[in-house]
């Protein structure tokens, strides 16, 4: 059985630089999740990000008391778009801060625009 060719990853905004600034084990976990997305599989720790529709996933990685999150979408057939990478600052609750949700929404819209242009 042949393995499908991995889909390219498109890093929106500063997501790539932000991930590279994260601890190595966080980079490894997010990188593995993205690799699985590239070959149309789902990382066991990836959860849908509520309120953003299908195909928007979040990976939560803990490192020495800090929580890091990476949000990406597999909504588009030919590419995996990384929408946001950040360290959760609030120690209260598990909800993603509204400002981060808004940034994800903006970048999801941008991903749709880029994907639409690619098709034409």
Secondary structure as UniProt FT lines:
FT   STRAND          8..11
FT   TURN            13..14
FT   HELIX           15..20
FT   HELIX           24..38
FT   TURN            39..40
FT   TURN            44..45
FT   STRAND          46..48
FT   TURN            50..51
FT   TURN            54..55
FT   STRAND          56..63
FT   TURN            64..65
FT   STRAND          66..73
FT   STRAND          79..88
FT   HELIX           98..119
//
